[in-house]
Amino acid sequence: MLFILCFDAPSSLLESLKIHRAGYAHRMPFERFLMRYKMLSKTTWPTWKQGPKTGCREILKATMKKPNEYSFGRTKVFIRNPKTVFDLEDRRRASLEELAILIQKTYRGWHQRSAFQQIRNAQITISKYFRGYKQRKEYERIRNAQITISKYFRGWKARCELWRMKLELNSGWASEIIRKYYYGWKLRYTVKRIWAASIIAKYHAGWKVRKQYRAKLTKHLKKSAAPVIARFFKVAMVYMFLIRLRDNLPSLSLHDKRWPEAPERFKHVSLELKQIHHRWRAKCIRDRYNGDPKLKRKLLEKTRASTLFRGKKMLYSKTVKVPFRADRLNLRENQRWNKLIADTDDKRIIWSDNVHKVNRSSGKAVPKVLVVLRSLVLLLEPKSFAIQYRINLTHIQQVSLSVHNDFHFILHIDPGQVAVGSYSKGDFIFHCPNVIELVTKMHLVMQEAHSRRLPLKFVDNEIIIYPMPNESLKLEFHRTSEQGDVVNPHCRRRGNVMQVQI
């Protein structure tokens, strides 16, 4: 039965059995093999004009070292080892990547050349039109200049001709005019000679009379000349003193204390003039500040700070030259702040800065943001801007400070407000590097908005505060050799006494 099947089987099946028995596991037609792997040989790429079988032989000769790995049939290529097929596929993949890179490179080169040619042609066109425009403008300028020169030359030539014609026409009239002027001059000269002779005669007669009375006048002048000369020297000394004073006056700055020395007889006048000049300088400064509302406000704040702290707190002298600022944290541009006060009417910021709130139970300083409005004092968290305390300005009974160089101040709350529970923790202790500025602005806004003064208390050693309605705390100031830290104040509580190192 097997014999009959083998005998009746077609020839292609027998050939397939022979091929598989010989070990050729892969086959492919010549045309398909050539089209798939022709990029692996330089002779077949990019075009092959001979037969497909010859092209397949060139490809396998270029890629395979062992001729027994492949064989050729009538229409197909047979490859023995699958690894050989995988190697061909790997080489084909690498060649395709190289070809893709070549195509990209060629396209990019073409694209850049095209862009360059376009830019170059545009530049040539722009240059051509610009040079044409420039030459036309230069031609117009030269042409206009030539026309202007010709016009002026023709005008000058015409005027010269007109002058010549007028000169010929008026030569007779001119001689007549000259003769008239000559006769008039001659007549005036004769009259002047007569007048001069009369004047000389008068002066001679006067000289003769003066000569007769010269002796009498000399005696009289010797008696009255001394008072006149003394009065002249006195006026000259006053004049010289005023001129020297004018050239050496001090500047308009009130800090300029110099004043030129005066002679002994003008000492009292010099003192009066010095006072007048000082008042005049002060008036000039007042007029300058009154003309600018911002400068006037700054002057008012500095004046109020001087009234409140001069001679009472040692820190005041260091803050005289420091300009006061209202919004030190620039809260007007802060989105969280604008969102916080969006529903309130009191939006004007009187003062804002970073401060430290001293914990009344342990003395630990905690950073906060203090904002003073027209009717409120807000204590905020630095990061979230959450309101921790809201203090009404009218509920502040007093502000206490020490006389030293420290930055502490205490806000005493009205006991009646503490009793009703508005401020459950009583008085507040703060540490602020700009304490002079803060207290001054609170004092001004209290007087302007609420028509009352903010009481200030300056102590030397200790302050009594009330952190709770039925509890008192003594705040003591101790001097140390080391200078205190401005950012982190040194406070420590022991019992009912809180010690502050300054």
C-alpha positions in Angstrom: 0.0 0.0 0.0 2.8 2.4 0.9 4.5 1.5 -2.4 1.4 2.4 -4.4 1.1 5.7 -2.6 4.7 6.6 -3.2 4.3 5.6 -6.9 1.1 7.5 -7.4 2.4 10.7 -5.5 3.1 13.8 -7.7 6.7 14.7 -8.5 6.5 17.9 -6.4 5.7 15.9 -3.3 8.7 13.6 -4.0 10.9 16.6 -4.4 9.7 18.1 -1.2 10.5 14.8 0.6 14.0 14.8 -0.9 14.6 18.4 0.1 13.5 17.9 3.7 15.6 14.7 3.9 18.6 16.7 2.7 18.0 19.2 5.5 16.8 22.3 3.7 14.3 23.8 6.1 13.6 27.1 4.3 12.6 27.9 0.7 11.7 31.1 -1.1 11.1 32.0 -4.8 13.9 33.9 -6.6 11.9 37.0 -7.2 10.6 37.3 -3.7 14.1 36.5 -2.2 15.6 39.2 -4.5 13.1 41.8 -3.5 13.4 41.0 0.2 17.2 40.8 0.5 18.6 42.8 -2.4 19.8 45.6 0.0 22.4 43.2 1.5 24.7 43.3 -1.6 26.2 46.4 -3.2 25.8 44.8 -6.7 22.0 44.2 -6.4 21.2 47.5 -4.6 19.4 49.7 -5.5 18.4 48.0 -8.9 19.3 44.7 -10.5 18.8 44.4 -14.3 19.8 40.7 -14.8 17.9 37.5 -13.9 16.5 36.9 -10.4 18.5 33.7 -9.9 21.8 35.5 -10.6 20.7 38.3 -8.2 20.0 35.7 -5.5 23.4 34.1 -6.1 25.1 37.5 -5.7 23.2 38.2 -2.4 24.1 34.8 -0.9 27.7 35.1 -2.1 28.0 38.5 -0.3 26.4 37.4 3.0 27.3 33.7 3.4 30.8 32.2 3.8 29.8 28.5 3.4 28.3 27.5 0.1 26.9 24.3 1.5 24.4 26.3 3.6 22.2 27.0 0.6 21.2 25.5 -2.8 19.3 26.6 -5.9 16.4 24.9 -7.5 14.6 25.8 -10.7 12.5 28.6 -9.2 13.5 28.8 -5.5 16.3 29.2 -3.1 16.8 26.6 -0.4 18.5 27.4 2.9 19.7 24.6 5.1 20.0 26.1 8.6 17.3 28.4 10.2 20.1 30.4 11.9 21.1 31.5 8.4 17.6 32.8 7.8 17.7 34.7 11.1 21.1 36.1 10.3 19.7 37.3 6.9 16.7 38.9 8.7 19.0 40.7 11.2 21.2 42.0 8.4 18.1 43.1 6.5 16.8 44.9 9.6 20.1 46.7 10.1 20.3 47.6 6.4 16.7 49.0 6.5 17.7 51.2 9.5 20.7 52.5 7.6 18.5 53.1 4.6 16.0 55.0 6.8 18.8 57.1 8.2 20.1 57.8 4.6 16.6 58.8 3.5 16.2 61.1 6.6 19.7 62.6 6.0 19.0 63.2 2.3 15.6 64.7 3.1 16.9 66.9 5.8 19.8 68.1 3.5 17.3 68.8 0.8 15.0 70.6 3.2 17.8 72.8 4.6 19.2 73.5 1.1 15.7 74.5 0.0 15.2 76.8 3.1 18.7 78.3 2.5 18.0 78.9 -1.2 14.7 80.5 -0.2 16.3 82.8 2.4 19.1 83.6 0.0 16.8 84.5 -2.8 14.7 86.6 -0.4 17.9 88.3 0.8 19.0 89.0 -2.8 15.5 90.4 -3.6 15.5 92.6 -0.5 19.0 93.8 -1.2 18.1 94.5 -4.8 15.0 96.6 -3.9 16.9 98.3 -1.1 19.8 99.3 -3.3 17.3 100.6 -5.9 15.5 102.6 -3.3 18.7 104.0 -1.9 20.0 105.0 -5.3 16.6 106.6 -6.1 16.7 108.6 -2.9 20.4 109.6 -3.5 19.5 110.7 -7.0 16.5 112.7 -5.8 18.7 114.4 -3.1 21.4 115.3 -5.7 18.7 116.5 -8.1 17.0 118.7 -5.5 20.3 120.1 -4.3 21.2 121.0 -7.9 17.9 122.6 -8.4 18.3 124.6 -5.2 21.8 125.7 -6.1 20.7 126.7 -9.6 17.7 128.6 -8.1 19.9 130.6 -5.7 22.5 131.3 -8.3 19.9 132.6 -10.7 18.3 134.7 -7.9 21.8 136.1 -7.0 22.5 136.9 -10.6 19.1 138.6 -11.1 19.7 140.7 -7.9 23.1 141.8 -9.1 21.7 142.9 -12.4 18.8 144.7 -10.6 21.3 146.5 -8.3 23.4 147.6 -11.3 20.4 149.0 -13.0 19.2 150.8 -9.9 22.7 152.2 -9.4 22.8 153.6 -12.9 19.3 155.0 -12.5 19.8 156.7 -9.1 23.4 158.0 -9.6 22.1 161.5 -10.2 19.7 161.4 -7.3 22.4 160.1 -5.0 24.8 163.0 -5.7 22.0 165.5 -4.9 21.3 163.7 -1.6 25.0 163.7 -0.7 25.3 167.4 -1.4 22.2 168.2 0.8 23.7 166.1 3.7 27.0 167.9 3.4 25.4 171.3 3.6 23.4 170.3 6.6 26.5 168.9 8.3 28.4 172.1 7.7 25.7 174.2 9.1 25.4 172.0 12.3 29.1 172.1 12.7 29.1 175.9 12.7 26.3 176.0 15.2 28.0 173.5 17.5 31.2 175.6 17.5 29.2 178.7 18.6 27.5 176.6 21.4 30.8 175.1 22.5 32.3 178.5 22.8 29.4 179.7 25.1 29.7 176.5 27.3 33.5 177.0 27.7 32.9 180.6 28.7 30.3 179.5 31.3 32.7 176.9 32.8 35.5 179.4 32.9 33.4 181.9 34.8 32.3 179.1 37.3 35.9 178.0 37.8 36.9 181.6 38.5 34.2 181.9 41.2 35.1 178.5 42.8 38.8 179.6 42.9 37.8 182.7 44.9 35.8 180.7 47.5 38.1 177.6 47.7 39.8 178.7 50.9 36.5 179.2 52.7 35.2 175.8 51.5 38.3 174.0 52.7 38.0 175.3 56.2 34.3 174.4 56.4 34.9 170.8 55.0 37.7 170.1 57.5 35.2 170.5 60.3 32.3 168.4 58.8 34.3 165.6 57.0 35.1 163.4 60.1 31.4 162.4 60.8 30.8 161.7 57.2 33.8 159.4 56.9 32.9 157.6 60.1 29.4 157.1 58.8 30.7 155.8 55.5 33.0 153.2 57.2 30.2 152.0 59.4 27.9 151.4 56.4 30.8 149.7 54.6 31.4 147.4 57.5 27.7 146.4 57.6 27.7 145.9 53.9 30.8 143.7 54.1 29.3 141.7 56.9 26.1 141.0 55.0 28.0 140.1 51.8 30.2 137.6 53.7 27.1 136.2 55.5 25.3 135.8 52.2 28.3 133.9 50.6 28.6 131.5 53.6 25.1 130.6 54.5 24.4 127.0 55.6 22.4 124.6 53.4 18.7 124.0 53.7 19.2 120.9 55.8 18.2 121.3 59.5 21.2 119.1 60.5 23.6 121.7 59.1 24.6 123.7 62.3 27.4 125.8 60.9 27.2 129.6 60.9 29.8 132.1 59.8 31.7 134.0 62.5 30.7 137.7 63.0 32.6 140.6 64.4 32.0 141.5 68.0 29.9 144.5 67.3 27.5 142.4 65.1 27.2 139.4 67.5 23.6 140.1 68.5 22.6 140.9 64.9 24.2 137.6 63.8 22.2 135.6 66.4 19.0 137.2 65.3 19.8 136.5 61.6 20.7 132.9 62.5 17.3 132.4 64.2 15.5 134.0 61.3 17.4 131.8 58.8 16.6 128.6 60.9 12.9 129.5 60.9 13.0 130.1 57.2 14.6 126.7 56.6 11.9 125.1 58.7 9.2 126.9 56.7 10.7 125.7 53.4 10.7 122.1 54.7 7.1 122.4 56.0 6.0 123.8 52.6 7.6 120.9 50.8 6.0 118.4 53.1 2.6 120.1 53.0 2.7 120.0 49.2 3.1 116.1 49.2 0.5 114.2 51.3 2.8 111.1 51.6 5.7 113.2 52.9 3.4 115.0 55.2 2.1 111.7 56.6 5.7 110.5 57.1 6.6 113.7 58.9 3.5 113.3 61.1 4.5 109.8 62.0 8.1 110.8 62.8 6.9 113.7 64.9 4.4 111.5 66.8 7.2 108.9 67.4 9.4 111.7 68.8 6.6 112.9 71.1 5.9 109.3 72.3 9.4 107.8 72.7 12.0 110.5 72.8 13.8 110.4 76.2 11.5 107.5 77.3 12.9 104.5 75.4 16.6 103.9 74.5 15.7 102.2 71.2 14.2 105.4 69.8 17.5 107.0 68.7 18.3 104.0 66.4 15.0 104.4 64.5 15.1 108.1 63.7 16.9 107.6 60.4 14.9 104.5 59.4 11.8 105.4 57.2 8.5 104.1 58.4 6.6 101.7 56.1 3.0 100.6 56.2 2.8 97.2 54.4 6.1 95.5 55.0 4.8 92.1 53.8 3.2 93.5 50.6 -0.1 91.9 51.5 -2.0 93.9 48.9 -0.6 91.5 46.3 -1.1 88.4 48.3 -4.0 86.2 47.0 -4.7 84.6 50.4 -5.0 87.9 52.1 -7.3 89.3 49.4 -9.5 86.2 49.7 -9.5 86.6 53.5 -10.7 90.2 53.5 -13.0 89.9 50.4 -16.2 90.1 52.5 -15.1 92.8 55.0 -15.4 96.6 54.8 -12.1 97.3 56.7 -9.5 96.6 54.0 -7.0 99.5 54.5 -3.7 98.1 55.9 -2.2 100.4 58.4 0.8 98.2 59.2 1.9 94.6 58.6 5.1 92.6 59.5 6.4 89.4 61.0 6.4 89.3 64.8 7.0 86.8 67.5 4.2 86.1 70.0 5.6 85.1 73.4 3.7 82.1 74.8 2.4 83.2 78.2 2.6 79.7 79.7 6.2 78.8 78.8 7.9 81.9 77.4 8.4 80.3 74.0 8.4 82.7 71.0 6.2 81.7 68.1 6.4 83.4 64.7 3.2 85.2 63.6 1.9 87.8 61.2 0.6 91.0 62.8 -1.8 93.2 60.7 -3.2 96.5 61.9 -6.4 97.8 60.3 -8.4 100.9 61.1 -10.5 99.1 63.7 -8.8 95.6 64.2 -5.5 94.0 65.0 -5.3 90.6 63.3 -2.8 87.9 64.4 -2.4 85.4 61.5 -0.5 82.1 60.9 2.5 82.8 58.6 1.8 79.9 56.2 -2.0 79.5 56.0 -3.0 83.1 56.9 -5.6 81.7 59.2 -6.8 84.2 61.8 -5.7 83.1 65.3 -6.7 86.3 67.2 -8.9 89.2 66.2 -8.4 92.2 68.6 -10.6 95.3 68.4 -8.6 98.5 68.8 -11.1 99.9 71.2 -10.6 96.9 73.5 -6.9 97.7 74.0 -6.6 99.4 77.4 -2.9 100.2 77.3 0.5 99.3 75.7 3.4 98.7 78.0 7.1 98.9 77.0 10.4 98.9 78.7 12.9 101.8 78.6 15.7 99.6 77.3 16.9 98.5 73.9 14.6 95.5 73.7 11.8 94.9 71.2 9.1 93.6 73.5 5.7 95.2 74.0 2.5 94.1 75.8 -1.1 94.8 74.7 -3.3 95.1 77.8 -6.9 94.1 77.0 -9.8 95.7 78.8 -10.7 93.5 81.8 -14.4 93.8 80.9 -13.8 92.2 77.5 -11.7 89.4 79.1 -14.5 88.7 81.6 -17.2 88.2 78.9 -14.9 85.7 77.1 -13.9 87.7 74.0 -10.2 87.2 74.8 -10.0 84.2 77.0 -6.2 84.4 77.4 -6.0 88.0 78.5 -3.0 90.2 77.7 -0.7 89.6 74.7 3.2 89.7 74.8 4.9 90.4 71.4 8.5 90.7 70.2 8.8 93.0 67.1 12.0 94.6 65.7 9.9 97.6 64.5 8.1 98.2 67.8 8.6 102.0 67.6 6.9 102.1 64.1 4.1 99.8 65.1 3.1 101.6 68.3 3.3 105.0 66.6 0.9 103.9 63.8 -1.5 102.3 66.3 -1.4 105.5 68.3 -2.2 107.6 65.2 -5.0 105.3 63.9 -6.6 105.2 67.4 -6.7 109.0 67.5 -7.9 109.4 63.9 -10.4 106.6 63.7 -11.7 106.4 67.3 -10.9 109.9 68.6 -9.0 108.6 71.7 -5.4 108.3 72.6 -3.6 105.0 73.1 -2.1 105.0 76.6 1.6 104.1 76.8 3.5 102.9 79.9 7.3 102.7 80.1 8.8 100.6 82.9 12.3 99.9 84.0 12.3 96.5 85.6 8.9 94.7 85.6 5.4 94.8 84.2 2.3 93.1 85.6 0.2 91.4 83.0 -3.0 89.3 83.2 -2.9 86.2 81.0 -6.2 84.9 82.6 -9.1 86.8 84.3 -8.1 85.7 87.8 -4.3 85.3 87.2 -1.4 87.7 87.2 2.1 87.3 85.7 5.1 89.4 86.4 7.3 90.3 83.4 10.9 91.1 84.6 13.7 92.5 82.4 17.3 91.4 83.1 20.4 92.9 81.6 23.0 90.4 80.3 26.5 90.9 78.8 25.4 89.2 75.6 23.3 91.0 73.1 19.8 89.4 72.7 18.8 87.8 69.4 16.4 89.9 67.4 14.7 86.9 65.7 14.5 84.6 68.7 14.0 86.5 72.0 15.1 84.9 75.2 12.2 84.5 77.6 11.7 82.0 80.4 8.9 81.5 82.8 9.4 80.3 86.4 6.1 80.2 88.3 4.4 83.6 88.1 7.5 85.4 86.9 8.6 85.5 83.2 12.2 86.7 82.8 13.2 88.5 79.6 16.9 88.9 78.9 17.9 92.1 77.2 
